[in-house]
């Protein structure tokens, strides 16, 4: 014999599933804003922009330097002071070329200005203050936002485990 009360509750849950999926997604992402900010920093540390491409211009292409030799010296000096083969950024992207900027020298101006927020079920990851000005002026606004490889990592290791638990809870209730 079918329990009609249980069946009716299940039908109601299925009918409300689309709304619940949107709500759960926004809720989980809201809980993970700090994680998303750190992933943005990891991506930048790997010298990657929001498309997953290397940050451009490279030091060797940057008109800031008075000569190609000055650019080369800077790129090599930067390469010596920074480990390019450790951490999350490397595990996702692999080592970056020595002449690709990561803006780590600007430190607080860029890395500490990363902000993630969610509004109307839309996630935004941006730089604030001087970090925003550097992103817009020098890098044409392509640094903020997560690349596909970072999204894949986030979905697999952070989002999906929580999402699946909550969907299970939703149907149990």
HELIX and SHEET records of a PDB file:
HELIX    1   1 UNK A    4  UNK A   15  1                                  12    
HELIX    2   2 UNK A   17  UNK A   31  1                                  15    
HELIX    3   3 UNK A   33  UNK A   45  1                                  13    
HELIX    4   4 UNK A   68  UNK A   81  1                                  14    
HELIX    5   5 UNK A   87  UNK A   93  1                                   7    
HELIX    6   6 UNK A  104  UNK A  109  5                                   6    
HELIX    7   7 UNK A  111  UNK A  113  5                                   3    
HELIX    8   8 UNK A  129  UNK A  139  1                                  11    
HELIX    9   9 UNK A  148  UNK A  154  1                                   7    
HELIX   10  10 UNK A  155  UNK A  159  3                                   5    
HELIX   11  11 UNK A  160  UNK A  172  1                                  13    
SHEET    1   A 2 UNK A 114  UNK A 119  0                                        
SHEET    2   A 2 UNK A 122  UNK A 127 -1                                        
END                                                                             
